[in-house]
C-alpha cells in the first residue's frame, strides 16, 4: 500500500513539476529569445519519471 501511495504522489508531483518547468521555459524563452520554447508533453514525462523515482527513494529511505 505504501508503494502505491508513493506512485500516486510521484505522478501528481511530477505532473505539477512538469507544468512549472514548462512555464519557466516558456517565460525564459520569451525573455531571452523573444519566442516561447519548451518540450512537448513535459508534464507527462516528469510524471512518469517521478512515479518511478519516488517509490525507489522511499524504499531506500525506509530500509536504509
Phi, psi and omega in degrees: 000322180295323179293319178298317178296321178296323178294315180297316178297320178296319178296311182292313180296320179294323178294316178296318177299319178296320177296316179297316179295320179297317178295318179297318178295320178295319179294314179296321178297317178293322181289316187271312188253358179065021174211137180287143174219165180179187179249126181294134180064027181303317179301325179289320178297314181293327177296317179293317180297315180291328177294336176273318185286321185298311177297323178298313180291325178294318178295320180295322181290319184285329181264350192271000000 
